[in-house]
Amino acid sequence: DAAPATGCPAATAGRPPAPDLFTWEFAADPYPAYAWLRTHAPVHRTALPSGVEAWLVTRYTDARQALADARLSKNPVHHSESAHGKGKVGIPGERSANLMTHLLNIDPPDHTRLRRLVSKAFTPRRVAEFAPRVQQLADDLIDGFAGRGEADLIHEFAFPLPIYAICDLLGVPREDQDDFRDWAGMMIRHGGGPRGGVARSVKKMRTYLAELIHRKRENPGEDLISGLIRASDHGEHLTENEAAAMAFILLFAGFETTVNLIGNGTYALLRHPAQRELLQGALAAGDTGLLTTGIEELLRYDGPVELATWRFATQELTLGGQRIAAGDPVLVVLAAADRDPARFADPDVLDLTRRDNPHLGYGHGIHYCLGAPLARLEGQTALATLLRRLPDLRLGADPDALRWRGGLIMRGLRSLPVEFTPE
Ligand code: HEM
């Protein structure tokens, strides 16, 4: 039975009080609050920590519909507050560095053109060819701490792996990759924190990428940036700025997400010993089927992207029975939708064998994650290698002492201390 929409005074009578959102307790475990919202206020207007008011969409059916609804634009010019709320939505520093024209901020027809272009360069074949490099990266990083018996898996494994992988893929020379590591570190540590540092890092990245694109035009290689330039030379046009914005969004969208997939995924396995043993047993027997369904389940159960990126109503519309005014921001809560009991059996249970699992962890519709094949490769390689090389891996801290990063869009641990028998 449909719960009444929010905003109606009669609907609020007799129900438990709304949970506090965006507190420390919420960051540690947002799922009870999301269950409340799904039941009592499935399309819920709330003030975000930045002060911007937005609608949170928490039911699976509404979430899926919203992600594919052309009336919800990705372009921040449609934000009713954009005239005076400048800089409040999006990636800090993005505006000043002129990186706005990337896939997650634009609508068709520009989105269609740019997505077609990048898809020509970022093919499943390119990702498959990349598998040995990802395996080597995982092994090299584990070599760095395997003899110690303890490590912080975020800092020493989950964080460096994706940044080096994307740098390699884009064609950033190895000697420059540690700069990227530092800039990305600034963005992940202080996302939502001191914006000056983040904005400076974004600017440095932008300058570097512009120079790199210039160099690749002169001297193309087999990398993704050269592929993008080549694709654009064959008929379709890609401006210099669009190329830089594309490289930037590949880095930005493909980095913290994958850090969190590895971090949240490992943490969930460590908290569910029976599931972890099942997976370890399957891997030891050479069966990778459970790894494939398992990574999808980890994405559903505690995915890296808590809320999909911003959307803005271009006209008045109704979603889940709730009227939304033109210009209002809409945030689709993927983490809530993926625990909706109306779609998933026993949604709060981690079941690596789950097959009926159309989760929204990679989004849905025209903005569906472009990097999903790479994310799957990295996630599967990282977890399988960890479990194979450190078979008695265990948590090195009380779960209550772990801290989650407080950013709005992403969900991930600040650190993940582990212990194991040294190799
Ligand atoms: C879009 C999730 C890894 C590149 C998205 C969206 C989600 C998502 C939810 C849609 C956002 C929205 O509609 O607002 C994830 C997760 C990942 C991951 C959970 C890791 C586990 C990657 C990687 C790359 C990447 C490795 C590339 C290197 C992109 C791009 C888009 C996107 C370019 C924008 C697509 C468009 O707007 O057409 N991702 N992502 N992602 N992702 Fe990923």
Boltz pocket constraint, residues with backbone or C-beta under 6 A from the ligand:
constraints:
  - pocket:
      binder: B
      contacts: [[A, 67], [A, 103], [A, 104], [A, 105], [A, 115], [A, 166], [A, 249], [A, 250], [A, 251], [A, 253], [A, 254], [A, 255], [A, 257], [A, 258], [A, 261], [A, 303], [A, 304], [A, 305], [A, 308], [A, 309], [A, 310], [A, 360], [A, 361], [A, 362], [A, 363], [A, 364], [A, 366], [A, 367], [A, 368], [A, 369], [A, 370], [A, 371], [A, 372], [A, 374], [A, 375], [A, 376], [A, 379]]
      max_distance: 6.0
